[in-house]
Amino acid sequence: MKYKYAFFDFCETLVDLQTADDYISDVIIKKEGRWSYKLAIIGFLRNRWVNKLFNKLFNNYDNPKSLILKLVKGFDYGVFSVAAEEYCKKLMEYYLIDDVISEMLELKKKNYQIIIVSGGYDIYIKHFFSSVVDKVIATEIDFSDSKCLGKISGIDCLGVNKLNKIKKYIDVNTIDYENSYVFSDSKTDLPLFSLAKNKIVISKKKNKSWVNEQNEEFIEKVWCPKKIC
């Protein structure tokens, strides 16, 4: 039997923000306060020029995510849990991309299985429209004895890893390809787009050039923040 799925990326698809590192900042604030030196380190590591330099210097360097996660090594799970609920409330109050949320709710009414697949952390995404979303497949923070180990548990849910994680929970042969949907803003999600015929690219303010380079048909939805439009 085939099932209709709607797969959604999270960051800059459902919410107008890159959330993983931002959430870790909130965890640090919850634990150590707004004057923690670790927040300055995060700001430094997220600087695009620093990232370009690190990419040149270190062959295996991809992004600052793993380095930032080391800053919360030893923190109690309870701090993460409380911060996660508060962080999700903040996202839902200030950062929703309304057009995509509306599509998600409409597809739910049509009995689609709603799946969020994200490189953000599952600990806060699981609170996001929990009555609507059927499954969250996301990057997990590693804990032992309720203490953060400062690293990711398993694989980071990005790029082709999204497919690998999906296959742990869903038999891809049961996906109704013709009637299913994938929503994402990123070229790195081309492997995810392969799961459905209806490929919806979410673009902020302007079209994405990479969409026109693909052999398959993509539908591009350009949205604009209310404070700008």
Secondary structure, 3 states (H helix, E strand, C coil): CCECEEEECCECCCECCCCHHHHHHHHHHHHHCCCCHHHHHHHHHCCHHHHHHHHHHCCCCCCCHHHHHHCCCCCEHHHHHHHHHHHHHHHHHHCECHHHHHHHHHHHHCCCEEEEEEEEEHHHHCCCCCCCCCEEEEEEEEEECCEEEEEEECCCCCCHHHHHHHHHHCCHHHECHHHCEEEECCHHHHHHHCCCCEEEEEEECCCCHHHHHCCCCCEEEEECCCCCC
